Amino acid sequence: MAVDLETSRMGVLKFLDKKGGSMPIALLHGHSKVVYQRAHQEFSQLMESLVDDGLVTYSDDTFHLTDAGRAAAQGGAA
């Protein structure tokens, strides 16, 4: 069973922050699948929500934390 969306969002933000703020989509997808049970469409929806909220950007097959995303990861509010 998938972890709830807000927990998954915060977990992804914290994971990205821990890993230096950026990560290729394939690696982040694998992490999401194993840890949060979110893969394929659920992963896409999760990441699209983070992009839409300005917490991450996506370019060159890599997700990057924004300043707002880093603040949310470190402060706990997404």
PDB file of N, CA, C and O in Angstrom, chain B, residues numbered from 101:
ATOM      1  N   MET B 101       0.842  -1.174   0.000  1.00  0.00           N
ATOM      2  CA  MET B 101       0.000   0.000   0.000  1.00  0.00           C
ATOM      3  C   MET B 101       0.890   1.240   0.000  1.00  0.00           C
ATOM      4  O   MET B 101       1.879   1.305   0.729  1.00  0.00           O
ATOM      5  N   ALA B 102       0.533   2.208  -0.812  1.00  0.00           N
ATOM      6  CA  ALA B 102       1.318   3.436  -0.941  1.00  0.00           C
ATOM      7  C   ALA B 102       1.204   4.289   0.320  1.00  0.00           C
ATOM      8  O   ALA B 102       0.163   4.331   0.976  1.00  0.00           O
ATOM      9  N   VAL B 103       2.296   4.959   0.635  1.00  0.00           N
ATOM     10  CA  VAL B 103       2.327   5.927   1.727  1.00  0.00           C
ATOM     11  C   VAL B 103       1.496   7.132   1.283  1.00  0.00           C
ATOM     12  O   VAL B 103       1.457   7.446   0.093  1.00  0.00           O
ATOM     13  N   ASP B 104       0.826   7.815   2.230  1.00  0.00           N
ATOM     14  CA  ASP B 104      -0.031   8.936   1.846  1.00  0.00           C
ATOM     15  C   ASP B 104       0.780  10.010   1.122  1.00  0.00           C
ATOM     16  O   ASP B 104       1.998  10.104   1.279  1.00  0.00           O
ATOM     17  N   LEU B 105       0.080  10.811   0.331  1.00  0.00           N
ATOM     18  CA  LEU B 105       0.718  11.768  -0.564  1.00  0.00           C
ATOM     19  C   LEU B 105       1.585  12.786   0.180  1.00  0.00           C
ATOM     20  O   LEU B 105       2.719  13.031  -0.230  1.00  0.00           O
ATOM     21  N   GLU B 106       1.091  13.373   1.239  1.00  0.00           N
ATOM     22  CA  GLU B 106       1.868  14.406   1.939  1.00  0.00           C
ATOM     23  C   GLU B 106       3.147  13.836   2.560  1.00  0.00           C
ATOM     24  O   GLU B 106       4.193  14.484   2.531  1.00  0.00           O
ATOM     25  N   THR B 107       3.067  12.647   3.110  1.00  0.00           N
ATOM     26  CA  THR B 107       4.256  12.003   3.655  1.00  0.00           C
ATOM     27  C   THR B 107       5.251  11.705   2.537  1.00  0.00           C
ATOM     28  O   THR B 107       6.456  11.885   2.710  1.00  0.00           O
ATOM     29  N   SER B 108       4.752  11.253   1.406  1.00  0.00           N
ATOM     30  CA  SER B 108       5.607  10.973   0.259  1.00  0.00           C
ATOM     31  C   SER B 108       6.271  12.242  -0.256  1.00  0.00           C
ATOM     32  O   SER B 108       7.464  12.246  -0.560  1.00  0.00           O
ATOM     33  N   ARG B 109       5.493  13.325  -0.354  1.00  0.00           N
ATOM     34  CA  ARG B 109       6.048  14.606  -0.824  1.00  0.00           C
ATOM     35  C   ARG B 109       7.185  15.063   0.089  1.00  0.00           C
ATOM     36  O   ARG B 109       8.268  15.406  -0.386  1.00  0.00           O
ATOM     37  N   MET B 110       6.942  15.066   1.371  1.00  0.00           N
ATOM     38  CA  MET B 110       7.960  15.519   2.318  1.00  0.00           C
ATOM     39  C   MET B 110       9.173  14.594   2.287  1.00  0.00           C
ATOM     40  O   MET B 110      10.313  15.054   2.363  1.00  0.00           O
ATOM     41  N   GLY B 111       8.930  13.307   2.177  1.00  0.00           N
ATOM     42  CA  GLY B 111      10.034  12.353   2.109  1.00  0.00           C
ATOM     43  C   GLY B 111      10.912  12.562   0.892  1.00  0.00           C
ATOM     44  O   GLY B 111      12.138  12.495   0.989  1.00  0.00           O
ATOM     45  N   VAL B 112      10.298  12.816  -0.249  1.00  0.00           N
ATOM     46  CA  VAL B 112      11.065  13.062  -1.473  1.00  0.00           C
ATOM     47  C   VAL B 112      11.872  14.354  -1.326  1.00  0.00           C
ATOM     48  O   VAL B 112      13.044  14.393  -1.700  1.00  0.00           O
ATOM     49  N   LEU B 113      11.261  15.402  -0.789  1.00  0.00           N
ATOM     50  CA  LEU B 113      11.988  16.661  -0.594  1.00  0.00           C
ATOM     51  C   LEU B 113      13.185  16.467   0.333  1.00  0.00           C
ATOM     52  O   LEU B 113      14.279  16.953   0.046  1.00  0.00           O
ATOM     53  N   LYS B 114      12.983  15.768   1.429  1.00  0.00           N
ATOM     54  CA  LYS B 114      14.080  15.527   2.381  1.00  0.00           C
ATOM     55  C   LYS B 114      15.165  14.652   1.765  1.00  0.00           C
ATOM     56  O   LYS B 114      16.352  14.874   2.004  1.00  0.00           O
ATOM     57  N   PHE B 115      14.764  13.661   0.977  1.00  0.00           N
ATOM     58  CA  PHE B 115      15.729  12.795   0.317  1.00  0.00           C
ATOM     59  C   PHE B 115      16.567  13.595  -0.680  1.00  0.00           C
ATOM     60  O   PHE B 115      17.789  13.458  -0.718  1.00  0.00           O
ATOM     61  N   LEU B 116      15.909  14.429  -1.483  1.00  0.00           N
ATOM     62  CA  LEU B 116      16.641  15.276  -2.425  1.00  0.00           C
ATOM     63  C   LEU B 116      17.613  16.203  -1.685  1.00  0.00           C
ATOM     64  O   LEU B 116      18.754  16.382  -2.108  1.00  0.00           O
ATOM     65  N   ASP B 117      17.157  16.776  -0.600  1.00  0.00           N
ATOM     66  CA  ASP B 117      18.015  17.665   0.180  1.00  0.00           C
ATOM     67  C   ASP B 117      19.232  16.899   0.703  1.00  0.00           C
ATOM     68  O   ASP B 117      20.359  17.389   0.623  1.00  0.00           O
ATOM     69  N   LYS B 118      19.007  15.715   1.232  1.00  0.00           N
ATOM     70  CA  LYS B 118      20.085  14.882   1.774  1.00  0.00           C
ATOM     71  C   LYS B 118      21.100  14.508   0.691  1.00  0.00           C
ATOM     72  O   LYS B 118      22.291  14.373   0.969  1.00  0.00           O
ATOM     73  N   LYS B 119      20.625  14.343  -0.530  1.00  0.00           N
ATOM     74  CA  LYS B 119      21.493  13.922  -1.633  1.00  0.00           C
ATOM     75  C   LYS B 119      22.077  15.101  -2.406  1.00  0.00           C
ATOM     76  O   LYS B 119      22.578  14.926  -3.517  1.00  0.00           O
ATOM     77  N   GLY B 120      22.016  16.295  -1.829  1.00  0.00           N
ATOM     78  CA  GLY B 120      22.665  17.441  -2.459  1.00  0.00           C
ATOM     79  C   GLY B 120      21.746  18.331  -3.276  1.00  0.00           C
ATOM     80  O   GLY B 120      22.205  19.318  -3.852  1.00  0.00           O
ATOM     81  N   GLY B 121      20.476  18.012  -3.341  1.00  0.00           N
ATOM     82  CA  GLY B 121      19.517  18.893  -3.995  1.00  0.00           C
ATOM     83  C   GLY B 121      19.099  18.518  -5.395  1.00  0.00           C
ATOM     84  O   GLY B 121      18.211  19.160  -5.955  1.00  0.00           O
ATOM     85  N   SER B 122      19.703  17.507  -5.979  1.00  0.00           N
ATOM     86  CA  SER B 122      19.267  17.080  -7.310  1.00  0.00           C
ATOM     87  C   SER B 122      19.522  15.590  -7.497  1.00  0.00           C
ATOM     88  O   SER B 122      20.392  14.997  -6.858  1.00  0.00           O
ATOM     89  N   MET B 123      18.734  15.009  -8.395  1.00  0.00           N
ATOM     90  CA  MET B 123      18.862  13.578  -8.635  1.00  0.00           C
ATOM     91  C   MET B 123      18.195  13.227  -9.974  1.00  0.00           C
ATOM     92  O   MET B 123      17.130  13.755 -10.291  1.00  0.00           O
ATOM     93  N   PRO B 124      18.817  12.341 -10.755  1.00  0.00           N
ATOM     94  CA  PRO B 124      18.196  11.888 -11.999  1.00  0.00           C
ATOM     95  C   PRO B 124      16.853  11.200 -11.727  1.00  0.00           C
ATOM     96  O   PRO B 124      16.666  10.557 -10.694  1.00  0.00           O
ATOM     97  N   ILE B 125      15.939  11.347 -12.662  1.00  0.00           N
ATOM     98  CA  ILE B 125      14.591  10.809 -12.506  1.00  0.00           C
ATOM     99  C   ILE B 125      14.614   9.306 -12.239  1.00  0.00           C
ATOM    100  O   ILE B 125      13.839   8.820 -11.416  1.00  0.00           O
ATOM    101  N   ALA B 126      15.473   8.573 -12.907  1.00  0.00           N
ATOM    102  CA  ALA B 126      15.485   7.112 -12.740  1.00  0.00           C
ATOM    103  C   ALA B 126      15.825   6.718 -11.301  1.00  0.00           C
ATOM    104  O   ALA B 126      15.208   5.808 -10.747  1.00  0.00           O
ATOM    105  N   LEU B 127      16.789   7.389 -10.702  1.00  0.00           N
ATOM    106  CA  LEU B 127      17.159   7.074  -9.318  1.00  0.00           C
ATOM    107  C   LEU B 127      16.066   7.490  -8.340  1.00  0.00           C
ATOM    108  O   LEU B 127      15.757   6.760  -7.397  1.00  0.00           O
ATOM    109  N   LEU B 128      15.484   8.663  -8.566  1.00  0.00           N
ATOM    110  CA  LEU B 128      14.424   9.122  -7.679  1.00  0.00           C
ATOM    111  C   LEU B 128      13.181   8.249  -7.805  1.00  0.00           C
ATOM    112  O   LEU B 128      12.499   7.994  -6.812  1.00  0.00           O
ATOM    113  N   HIS B 129      12.884   7.792  -9.017  1.00  0.00           N
ATOM    114  CA  HIS B 129      11.757   6.890  -9.238  1.00  0.00           C
ATOM    115  C   HIS B 129      11.961   5.588  -8.467  1.00  0.00           C
ATOM    116  O   HIS B 129      11.032   5.090  -7.831  1.00  0.00           O
ATOM    117  N   GLY B 130      13.157   5.046  -8.519  1.00  0.00           N
ATOM    118  CA  GLY B 130      13.445   3.814  -7.794  1.00  0.00           C
ATOM    119  C   GLY B 130      13.281   3.989  -6.295  1.00  0.00           C
ATOM    120  O   GLY B 130      12.717   3.126  -5.622  1.00  0.00           O
ATOM    121  N   HIS B 131      13.771   5.102  -5.773  1.00  0.00           N
ATOM    122  CA  HIS B 131      13.621   5.397  -4.344  1.00  0.00           C
ATOM    123  C   HIS B 131      12.145   5.505  -3.981  1.00  0.00           C
ATOM    124  O   HIS B 131      11.705   4.937  -2.982  1.00  0.00           O
ATOM    125  N   SER B 132      11.392   6.222  -4.777  1.00  0.00           N
ATOM    126  CA  SER B 132       9.964   6.408  -4.517  1.00  0.00           C
ATOM    127  C   SER B 132       9.219   5.070  -4.536  1.00  0.00           C
ATOM    128  O   SER B 132       8.346   4.817  -3.706  1.00  0.00           O
ATOM    129  N   LYS B 133       9.574   4.237  -5.482  1.00  0.00           N
ATOM    130  CA  LYS B 133       8.914   2.932  -5.608  1.00  0.00           C
ATOM    131  C   LYS B 133       9.168   2.058  -4.384  1.00  0.00           C
ATOM    132  O   LYS B 133       8.247   1.423  -3.869  1.00  0.00           O
ATOM    133  N   VAL B 134      10.400   2.024  -3.924  1.00  0.00           N
ATOM    134  CA  VAL B 134      10.771   1.161  -2.801  1.00  0.00           C
ATOM    135  C   VAL B 134      10.273   1.718  -1.467  1.00  0.00           C
ATOM    136  O   VAL B 134       9.688   0.986  -0.669  1.00  0.00           O
ATOM    137  N   VAL B 135      10.500   2.997  -1.224  1.00  0.00           N
ATOM    138  CA  VAL B 135      10.217   3.574   0.085  1.00  0.00           C
ATOM    139  C   VAL B 135       8.754   3.961   0.250  1.00  0.00           C
ATOM    140  O   VAL B 135       8.161   3.704   1.298  1.00  0.00           O
ATOM    141  N   TYR B 136       8.165   4.578  -0.775  1.00  0.00           N
ATOM    142  CA  TYR B 136       6.805   5.120  -0.639  1.00  0.00           C
ATOM    143  C   TYR B 136       5.747   4.331  -1.406  1.00  0.00           C
ATOM    144  O   TYR B 136       4.562   4.663  -1.367  1.00  0.00           O
ATOM    145  N   GLN B 137       6.186   3.286  -2.102  1.00  0.00           N
ATOM    146  CA  GLN B 137       5.276   2.463  -2.900  1.00  0.00           C
ATOM    147  C   GLN B 137       4.545   3.294  -3.954  1.00  0.00           C
ATOM    148  O   GLN B 137       3.383   3.039  -4.270  1.00  0.00           O
ATOM    149  N   ARG B 138       5.248   4.293  -4.491  1.00  0.00           N
ATOM    150  CA  ARG B 138       4.691   5.151  -5.533  1.00  0.00           C
ATOM    151  C   ARG B 138       5.557   4.988  -6.777  1.00  0.00           C
ATOM    152  O   ARG B 138       6.720   5.392  -6.806  1.00  0.00           O
ATOM    153  N   ALA B 139       4.963   4.390  -7.798  1.00  0.00           N
ATOM    154  CA  ALA B 139       5.681   4.181  -9.053  1.00  0.00           C
ATOM    155  C   ALA B 139       4.773   4.564 -10.210  1.00  0.00           C
ATOM    156  O   ALA B 139       3.563   4.725 -10.046  1.00  0.00           O
ATOM    157  N   HIS B 140       5.371   4.704 -11.364  1.00  0.00           N
ATOM    158  CA  HIS B 140       4.665   4.986 -12.604  1.00  0.00           C
ATOM    159  C   HIS B 140       3.769   6.211 -12.471  1.00  0.00           C
ATOM    160  O   HIS B 140       4.271   7.306 -12.217  1.00  0.00           O
ATOM    161  N   GLN B 141       2.462   6.059 -12.636  1.00  0.00           N
ATOM    162  CA  GLN B 141       1.558   7.211 -12.633  1.00  0.00           C
ATOM    163  C   GLN B 141       1.546   7.924 -11.280  1.00  0.00           C
ATOM    164  O   GLN B 141       1.510   9.153 -11.235  1.00  0.00           O
ATOM    165  N   GLU B 142       1.574   7.175 -10.184  1.00  0.00           N
ATOM    166  CA  GLU B 142       1.586   7.809  -8.862  1.00  0.00           C
ATOM    167  C   GLU B 142       2.863   8.625  -8.655  1.00  0.00           C
ATOM    168  O   GLU B 142       2.822   9.697  -8.051  1.00  0.00           O
ATOM    169  N   PHE B 143       3.994   8.123  -9.150  1.00  0.00           N
ATOM    170  CA  PHE B 143       5.240   8.876  -9.062  1.00  0.00           C
ATOM    171  C   PHE B 143       5.136  10.151  -9.887  1.00  0.00           C
ATOM    172  O   PHE B 143       5.532  11.225  -9.433  1.00  0.00           O
ATOM    173  N   SER B 144       4.606  10.032 -11.087  1.00  0.00           N
ATOM    174  CA  SER B 144       4.444  11.206 -11.953  1.00  0.00           C
ATOM    175  C   SER B 144       3.562  12.251 -11.294  1.00  0.00           C
ATOM    176  O   SER B 144       3.891  13.437 -11.314  1.00  0.00           O
ATOM    177  N   GLN B 145       2.448  11.831 -10.710  1.00  0.00           N
ATOM    178  CA  GLN B 145       1.548  12.771 -10.040  1.00  0.00           C
ATOM    179  C   GLN B 145       2.229  13.429  -8.842  1.00  0.00           C
ATOM    180  O   GLN B 145       2.065  14.628  -8.612  1.00  0.00           O
ATOM    181  N   LEU B 146       2.987  12.650  -8.085  1.00  0.00           N
ATOM    182  CA  LEU B 146       3.722  13.181  -6.939  1.00  0.00           C
ATOM    183  C   LEU B 146       4.701  14.260  -7.391  1.00  0.00           C
ATOM    184  O   LEU B 146       4.719  15.358  -6.835  1.00  0.00           O
ATOM    185  N   MET B 147       5.511  13.949  -8.394  1.00  0.00           N
ATOM    186  CA  MET B 147       6.526  14.896  -8.833  1.00  0.00           C
ATOM    187  C   MET B 147       5.898  16.108  -9.522  1.00  0.00           C
ATOM    188  O   MET B 147       6.390  17.225  -9.365  1.00  0.00           O
ATOM    189  N   GLU B 148       4.820  15.903 -10.282  1.00  0.00           N
ATOM    190  CA  GLU B 148       4.130  17.034 -10.904  1.00  0.00           C
ATOM    191  C   GLU B 148       3.588  17.977  -9.837  1.00  0.00           C
ATOM    192  O   GLU B 148       3.608  19.193 -10.024  1.00  0.00           O
ATOM    193  N   SER B 149       3.108  17.440  -8.729  1.00  0.00           N
ATOM    194  CA  SER B 149       2.590  18.295  -7.659  1.00  0.00           C
ATOM    195  C   SER B 149       3.718  19.122  -7.043  1.00  0.00           C
ATOM    196  O   SER B 149       3.513  20.285  -6.696  1.00  0.00           O
ATOM    197  N   LEU B 150       4.903  18.534  -6.905  1.00  0.00           N
ATOM    198  CA  LEU B 150       6.041  19.274  -6.360  1.00  0.00           C
ATOM    199  C   LEU B 150       6.514  20.361  -7.331  1.00  0.00           C
ATOM    200  O   LEU B 150       6.885  21.455  -6.907  1.00  0.00           O
ATOM    201  N   VAL B 151       6.499  20.059  -8.624  1.00  0.00           N
ATOM    202  CA  VAL B 151       6.848  21.066  -9.636  1.00  0.00           C
ATOM    203  C   VAL B 151       5.810  22.184  -9.622  1.00  0.00           C
ATOM    204  O   VAL B 151       6.164  23.362  -9.604  1.00  0.00           O
ATOM    205  N   ASP B 152       4.530  21.817  -9.632  1.00  0.00           N
ATOM    206  CA  ASP B 152       3.450  22.814  -9.649  1.00  0.00           C
ATOM    207  C   ASP B 152       3.502  23.741  -8.441  1.00  0.00           C
ATOM    208  O   ASP B 152       3.145  24.915  -8.538  1.00  0.00           O
ATOM    209  N   ASP B 153       3.946  23.215  -7.305  1.00  0.00           N
ATOM    210  CA  ASP B 153       4.042  24.009  -6.078  1.00  0.00           C
ATOM    211  C   ASP B 153       5.359  24.781  -5.976  1.00  0.00           C
ATOM    212  O   ASP B 153       5.594  25.482  -4.992  1.00  0.00           O
ATOM    213  N   GLY B 154       6.216  24.652  -6.989  1.00  0.00           N
ATOM    214  CA  GLY B 154       7.474  25.387  -7.009  1.00  0.00           C
ATOM    215  C   GLY B 154       8.530  24.851  -6.059  1.00  0.00           C
ATOM    216  O   GLY B 154       9.457  25.572  -5.686  1.00  0.00           O
ATOM    217  N   LEU B 155       8.398  23.597  -5.666  1.00  0.00           N
ATOM    218  CA  LEU B 155       9.341  23.000  -4.722  1.00  0.00           C
ATOM    219  C   LEU B 155      10.496  22.275  -5.408  1.00  0.00           C
ATOM    220  O   LEU B 155      11.566  22.111  -4.823  1.00  0.00           O
ATOM    221  N   VAL B 156      10.278  21.847  -6.638  1.00  0.00           N
ATOM    222  CA  VAL B 156      11.336  21.251  -7.457  1.00  0.00           C
ATOM    223  C   VAL B 156      11.178  21.743  -8.887  1.00  0.00           C
ATOM    224  O   VAL B 156      10.103  22.178  -9.299  1.00  0.00           O
ATOM    225  N   THR B 157      12.269  21.666  -9.630  1.00  0.00           N
ATOM    226  CA  THR B 157      12.224  21.885 -11.070  1.00  0.00           C
ATOM    227  C   THR B 157      12.702  20.602 -11.733  1.00  0.00           C
ATOM    228  O   THR B 157      13.276  19.728 -11.083  1.00  0.00           O
ATOM    229  N   TYR B 158      12.459  20.504 -13.028  1.00  0.00           N
ATOM    230  CA  TYR B 158      12.861  19.324 -13.782  1.00  0.00           C
ATOM    231  C   TYR B 158      13.513  19.772 -15.081  1.00  0.00           C
ATOM    232  O   TYR B 158      12.910  20.498 -15.871  1.00  0.00           O
ATOM    233  N   SER B 159      14.755  19.332 -15.298  1.00  0.00           N
ATOM    234  CA  SER B 159      15.434  19.599 -16.563  1.00  0.00           C
ATOM    235  C   SER B 159      16.483  18.523 -16.794  1.00  0.00           C
ATOM    236  O   SER B 159      17.086  18.002 -15.855  1.00  0.00           O
ATOM    237  N   ASP B 160      16.685  18.207 -18.061  1.00  0.00           N
ATOM    238  CA  ASP B 160      17.706  17.220 -18.446  1.00  0.00           C
ATOM    239  C   ASP B 160      17.586  15.915 -17.663  1.00  0.00           C
ATOM    240  O   ASP B 160      18.587  15.366 -17.203  1.00  0.00           O
ATOM    241  N   ASP B 161      16.350  15.420 -17.514  1.00  0.00           N
ATOM    242  CA  ASP B 161      16.071  14.151 -16.829  1.00  0.00           C
ATOM    243  C   ASP B 161      16.476  14.155 -15.358  1.00  0.00           C
ATOM    244  O   ASP B 161      16.732  13.100 -14.777  1.00  0.00           O
ATOM    245  N   THR B 162      16.533  15.346 -14.755  1.00  0.00           N
ATOM    246  CA  THR B 162      16.944  15.477 -13.359  1.00  0.00           C
ATOM    247  C   THR B 162      15.997  16.414 -12.623  1.00  0.00           C
ATOM    248  O   THR B 162      15.596  17.453 -13.149  1.00  0.00           O
ATOM    249  N   PHE B 163      15.646  16.032 -11.396  1.00  0.00           N
ATOM    250  CA  PHE B 163      14.869  16.902 -10.523  1.00  0.00           C
ATOM    251  C   PHE B 163      15.827  17.686  -9.638  1.00  0.00           C
ATOM    252  O   PHE B 163      16.828  17.153  -9.158  1.00  0.00           O
ATOM    253  N   HIS B 164      15.502  18.973  -9.428  1.00  0.00           N
ATOM    254  CA  HIS B 164      16.327  19.867  -8.621  1.00  0.00           C
ATOM    255  C   HIS B 164      15.445  20.553  -7.583  1.00  0.00           C
ATOM    256  O   HIS B 164      14.366  21.043  -7.917  1.00  0.00           O
ATOM    257  N   LEU B 165      15.889  20.594  -6.341  1.00  0.00           N
ATOM    258  CA  LEU B 165      15.181  21.347  -5.314  1.00  0.00           C
ATOM    259  C   LEU B 165      15.285  22.839  -5.613  1.00  0.00           C
ATOM    260  O   LEU B 165      16.344  23.318  -6.019  1.00  0.00           O
ATOM    261  N   THR B 166      14.212  23.564  -5.419  1.00  0.00           N
ATOM    262  CA  THR B 166      14.259  25.013  -5.454  1.00  0.00           C
ATOM    263  C   THR B 166      14.598  25.498  -4.047  1.00  0.00           C
ATOM    264  O   THR B 166      14.671  24.697  -3.115  1.00  0.00           O
ATOM    265  N   ASP B 167      14.803  26.792  -3.891  1.00  0.00           N
ATOM    266  CA  ASP B 167      15.035  27.329  -2.554  1.00  0.00           C
ATOM    267  C   ASP B 167      13.836  27.045  -1.655  1.00  0.00           C
ATOM    268  O   ASP B 167      13.994  26.735  -0.474  1.00  0.00           O
ATOM    269  N   ALA B 168      12.627  27.153  -2.227  1.00  0.00           N
ATOM    270  CA  ALA B 168      11.406  26.866  -1.449  1.00  0.00           C
ATOM    271  C   ALA B 168      11.348  25.388  -1.072  1.00  0.00           C
ATOM    272  O   ALA B 168      10.927  25.045   0.034  1.00  0.00           O
ATOM    273  N   GLY B 169      11.767  24.513  -1.981  1.00  0.00           N
ATOM    274  CA  GLY B 169      11.788  23.090  -1.685  1.00  0.00           C
ATOM    275  C   GLY B 169      12.782  22.737  -0.596  1.00  0.00           C
ATOM    276  O   GLY B 169      12.503  21.912   0.274  1.00  0.00           O
ATOM    277  N   ARG B 170      13.952  23.374  -0.653  1.00  0.00           N
ATOM    278  CA  ARG B 170      14.967  23.134   0.384  1.00  0.00           C
ATOM    279  C   ARG B 170      14.456  23.629   1.738  1.00  0.00           C
ATOM    280  O   ARG B 170      14.641  22.964   2.757  1.00  0.00           O
ATOM    281  N   ALA B 171      13.813  24.797   1.744  1.00  0.00           N
ATOM    282  CA  ALA B 171      13.265  25.337   3.006  1.00  0.00           C
ATOM    283  C   ALA B 171      12.189  24.399   3.557  1.00  0.00           C
ATOM    284  O   ALA B 171      12.133  24.152   4.762  1.00  0.00           O
ATOM    285  N   ALA B 172      11.341  23.882   2.675  1.00  0.00           N
ATOM    286  CA  ALA B 172      10.298  22.947   3.119  1.00  0.00           C
ATOM    287  C   ALA B 172      10.916  21.671   3.670  1.00  0.00           C
ATOM    288  O   ALA B 172      10.463  21.153   4.691  1.00  0.00           O
ATOM    289  N   ALA B 173      11.942  21.161   3.006  1.00  0.00           N
ATOM    290  CA  ALA B 173      12.600  19.934   3.461  1.00  0.00           C
ATOM    291  C   ALA B 173      13.251  20.131   4.820  1.00  0.00           C
ATOM    292  O   ALA B 173      13.229  19.233   5.661  1.00  0.00           O
ATOM    293  N   GLN B 174      13.817  21.282   5.029  1.00  0.00           N
ATOM    294  CA  GLN B 174      14.543  21.531   6.276  1.00  0.00           C
ATOM    295  C   GLN B 174      13.618  22.030   7.389  1.00  0.00           C
ATOM    296  O   GLN B 174      13.913  21.876   8.574  1.00  0.00           O
ATOM    297  N   GLY B 175      12.497  22.628   6.985  1.00  0.00           N
ATOM    298  CA  GLY B 175      11.578  23.169   7.987  1.00  0.00           C
ATOM    299  C   GLY B 175      10.363  22.323   8.236  1.00  0.00           C
ATOM    300  O   GLY B 175       9.681  22.483   9.248  1.00  0.00           O
ATOM    301  N   GLY B 176      10.085  21.411   7.309  1.00  0.00           N
ATOM    302  CA  GLY B 176       9.007  20.488   7.532  1.00  0.00           C
ATOM    303  C   GLY B 176       7.674  20.822   6.924  1.00  0.00           C
ATOM    304  O   GLY B 176       6.734  20.046   7.089  1.00  0.00           O
ATOM    305  N   ALA B 177       7.532  21.935   6.226  1.00  0.00           N
ATOM    306  CA  ALA B 177       6.229  22.270   5.637  1.00  0.00           C
ATOM    307  C   ALA B 177       6.318  22.257   4.128  1.00  0.00           C
ATOM    308  O   ALA B 177       7.121  22.978   3.536  1.00  0.00           O
ATOM    309  N   ALA B 178       5.487  21.430   3.506  1.00  0.00           N
ATOM    310  CA  ALA B 178       5.452  21.394   2.039  1.00  0.00           C
ATOM    311  C   ALA B 178       4.086  21.802   1.620  1.00  0.00           C
ATOM    312  O   ALA B 178       3.797  21.853   0.425  1.00  0.00           O
TER     313      ALA B 178
END
